[in-house]
Amino acid sequence: MYPVSMMGGTPQQHGETIADYPSYEGAQKAVSKLIEAEIPAKDIAIVGRGLRSVETITGRLGYAAAARTGAINGILLGLLFSAIFVLGNPSAVIQLFIGVMLVGIAIGMLMSIISYSILRRRRDYTSVTQVIADHYEVTVLPRSLQKAREASGRGAAPAPAPPAPVAGTAVIPPAAPPHVTPTEPPRYGERVDPAPDPGSEPEPPLDARP
């Protein structure tokens, strides 16, 4: 599994799926292969399916941990203030720079401890939250679909199979067309004997009659 990066904005058209991978690394390799085949990058997308949020607990949060986190943030705040003072007064001594840094650390620790004292009844631990997908689909827009299939070795899409018959239903084959023997119409003035009746006996010849 690999965490999915979340960015703002309106999602674009995904296109049609040409490959499915259980890991994000596999989908990345497939996209690199498509780009090497000169498929436009804007036509390709990786779509995560089965998204879920996973929060990993990294430690217990107490006053000491809150003060340590606030000190780290205070260093950054002190550097910002120190840079402002140094740019505004280039002749400032190093003691002023260190003093502003210590003030920033103290402010950061104080703010972090106050925040923890307010929220500790609801949350007394630190964690990292990730969004993970069950599998990843590589999709391509229709204008580059055929070229992408050839580059990925999947070829043309197979024709859909006919639906399977439902269990317990008799399958009736199509009836064959009746065999019609062509007959030539009688010519003008030619005598046509009527067809014999299948249920009657044939008449004996004249020389066999009594």
C-alpha positions as CSV (number, residue, x, y, z in Angstrom):
1,M,0.0,0.0,0.0
2,Y,1.1,3.6,-0.6
3,P,-0.4,6.8,0.7
4,V,-2.3,8.8,-1.9
5,S,-1.3,12.5,-2.1
6,M,-4.4,14.7,-1.9
7,M,-4.4,18.0,-3.8
8,G,-7.2,20.5,-4.3
9,G,-9.0,21.3,-7.5
10,T,-11.6,19.8,-9.7
11,P,-10.8,16.2,-10.7
12,Q,-10.2,15.8,-14.5
13,Q,-11.6,13.2,-16.8
14,H,-10.1,9.8,-16.0
15,G,-10.6,8.0,-19.3
16,E,-10.6,4.2,-19.7
17,T,-8.7,1.7,-17.5
18,I,-5.9,-0.1,-19.3
19,A,-4.1,-1.7,-16.3
20,D,-4.8,-2.5,-12.6
21,Y,-2.1,-2.8,-10.0
22,P,-2.2,-3.7,-6.3
23,S,0.6,-1.2,-5.4
24,Y,1.3,2.4,-6.2
25,E,4.8,1.6,-7.4
26,G,3.4,-0.7,-10.1
27,A,1.2,2.0,-11.4
28,Q,4.1,4.4,-11.4
29,K,6.2,2.1,-13.5
30,A,3.3,1.7,-16.0
31,V,2.9,5.4,-16.3
32,S,6.7,5.8,-16.9
33,K,6.4,3.2,-19.7
34,L,3.5,5.0,-21.3
35,I,5.4,8.4,-21.2
36,E,8.4,6.7,-22.8
37,A,6.1,5.6,-25.6
38,E,5.3,9.3,-26.2
39,I,1.8,9.1,-24.7
40,P,0.8,12.7,-23.6
41,A,1.2,12.9,-19.9
42,K,-2.0,14.9,-19.5
43,D,-4.0,12.0,-21.0
44,I,-2.8,9.6,-18.2
45,A,-4.1,9.3,-14.7
46,I,-3.6,7.0,-11.7
47,V,-6.9,6.4,-9.9
48,G,-7.0,4.8,-6.4
49,R,-9.9,2.6,-5.6
50,G,-11.1,1.5,-2.2
51,L,-9.7,4.5,-0.3
52,R,-9.5,4.4,3.5
53,S,-7.9,6.6,6.1
54,V,-5.2,5.1,8.3
55,E,-4.0,7.0,11.5
56,T,-0.7,5.7,12.8
57,I,0.0,6.5,16.5
58,T,3.5,7.8,16.8
59,G,3.7,8.5,20.6
60,R,2.2,9.7,23.7
61,L,1.7,13.5,24.1
62,G,2.5,15.1,27.5
63,Y,3.7,18.4,28.8
64,A,7.3,17.5,28.0
65,A,6.5,16.5,24.4
66,A,4.4,19.6,24.0
67,A,7.2,21.8,25.2
68,R,9.7,20.1,23.0
69,T,7.5,20.5,19.9
70,G,6.9,24.2,20.9
71,A,10.6,24.8,21.2
72,I,11.2,23.5,17.7
73,N,8.5,25.8,16.4
74,G,9.9,28.6,18.5
75,I,13.3,28.3,16.9
76,L,11.8,28.9,13.5
77,L,9.8,31.9,14.9
78,G,13.0,33.3,16.5
79,L,14.9,33.0,13.3
80,L,12.2,35.0,11.5
81,F,12.3,37.7,14.1
82,S,16.1,37.8,14.2
83,A,16.3,38.1,10.5
84,I,13.9,41.1,10.6
85,F,16.0,42.8,13.3
86,V,19.3,42.2,11.5
87,L,17.9,43.5,8.2
88,G,16.5,46.6,9.9
89,N,19.6,47.2,11.9
90,P,22.8,45.8,10.3
91,S,24.9,47.1,13.2
92,A,23.0,45.0,15.8
93,V,25.2,42.9,18.0
94,I,25.2,39.1,18.2
95,Q,23.7,39.3,21.7
96,L,20.5,40.8,20.3
97,F,20.3,38.1,17.7
98,I,20.6,35.4,20.4
99,G,18.1,37.2,22.7
100,V,15.5,37.4,20.0
101,M,16.0,33.6,19.3
102,L,15.4,32.8,23.0
103,V,12.3,34.9,23.1
104,G,11.0,33.0,20.0
105,I,11.7,29.6,21.7
106,A,9.9,30.7,24.9
107,I,6.9,31.9,23.0
108,G,6.7,28.6,21.0
109,M,6.9,26.5,24.1
110,L,4.3,28.5,26.0
111,M,1.8,28.4,23.1
112,S,2.3,24.6,22.7
113,I,1.8,23.9,26.4
114,I,-1.4,26.1,26.5
115,S,-2.8,24.2,23.5
116,Y,-2.0,20.8,25.0
117,S,-3.6,21.8,28.3
118,I,-6.8,22.6,26.5
119,L,-6.9,19.6,24.2
120,R,-5.4,16.9,26.4
121,R,-8.8,15.5,27.6
122,R,-9.7,14.7,24.0
123,R,-6.3,13.8,22.5
124,D,-3.2,12.9,24.5
125,Y,-1.2,11.2,21.7
126,T,0.6,12.2,18.4
127,S,-0.2,10.5,15.1
128,V,0.2,10.6,11.4
129,T,-2.8,10.2,9.1
130,Q,-2.6,8.7,5.6
131,V,-5.1,7.9,2.9
132,I,-4.4,4.5,1.4
133,A,-6.1,2.7,-1.6
134,D,-6.7,-1.0,-2.1
135,H,-5.6,-1.0,-5.8
136,Y,-4.6,1.5,-8.4
137,E,-5.9,1.9,-12.0
138,V,-3.9,3.5,-14.8
139,T,-6.4,5.2,-17.1
140,V,-5.9,6.9,-20.5
141,L,-8.2,9.3,-22.4
142,P,-9.9,7.9,-25.5
143,R,-7.7,9.9,-27.9
144,S,-4.6,8.0,-26.8
145,L,-6.2,4.7,-25.8
146,Q,-5.2,2.6,-28.8
147,K,-1.6,3.8,-28.6
148,A,-1.4,3.2,-24.9
149,R,-2.7,-0.4,-25.2
150,E,-0.1,-1.1,-27.8
151,A,2.6,0.4,-25.6
152,S,1.5,-1.6,-22.6
153,G,1.2,-4.8,-24.7
154,R,-2.5,-5.3,-24.1
155,G,-3.6,-4.8,-27.8
156,A,-7.1,-4.1,-28.8
157,A,-10.0,-4.6,-26.3
158,P,-11.5,-8.1,-26.6
159,A,-15.0,-8.5,-28.0
160,P,-17.7,-9.0,-25.3
161,A,-18.6,-12.6,-24.8
162,P,-22.3,-13.6,-25.3
163,P,-24.3,-13.8,-22.2
164,A,-24.4,-17.3,-20.5
165,P,-27.7,-19.0,-20.4
166,V,-29.6,-19.0,-17.1
167,A,-29.5,-22.3,-15.2
168,G,-32.7,-24.3,-15.8
169,T,-33.5,-22.6,-19.1
170,A,-33.6,-24.7,-22.3
171,V,-31.5,-23.4,-25.1
172,I,-33.4,-23.8,-28.4
173,P,-31.1,-23.8,-31.5
174,P,-32.2,-21.7,-34.4
175,A,-34.5,-23.5,-36.8
176,A,-33.0,-24.4,-40.2
177,P,-34.7,-22.9,-43.2
178,P,-37.1,-25.4,-45.0
179,H,-35.6,-27.2,-48.0
180,V,-37.6,-26.1,-51.1
181,T,-37.2,-28.1,-54.3
182,P,-37.4,-25.8,-57.2
183,T,-40.1,-26.8,-59.7
184,E,-40.5,-25.6,-63.2
185,P,-44.0,-24.2,-64.0
186,P,-46.0,-26.2,-66.6
187,R,-45.8,-25.0,-70.1
188,Y,-48.8,-23.7,-72.1
189,G,-50.9,-26.6,-73.4
190,E,-49.1,-29.3,-71.4
191,R,-51.2,-31.7,-69.4
192,V,-50.4,-31.8,-65.7
193,D,-51.6,-34.8,-63.7
194,P,-52.9,-34.1,-60.3
195,A,-50.8,-35.2,-57.4
196,P,-51.8,-38.6,-56.0
197,D,-53.5,-38.8,-52.7
198,P,-51.2,-40.3,-50.1
199,G,-54.0,-42.2,-48.5
200,S,-55.3,-43.9,-51.7
201,E,-53.9,-47.0,-53.4
202,P,-52.3,-46.6,-56.8
203,E,-54.4,-47.7,-59.9
204,P,-53.2,-50.9,-61.7
205,P,-52.1,-50.6,-65.3
206,L,-54.7,-51.1,-68.1
207,D,-53.5,-54.5,-69.1
208,A,-53.9,-55.8,-65.6
209,R,-57.5,-54.8,-65.2
210,P,-60.2,-57.6,-65.5
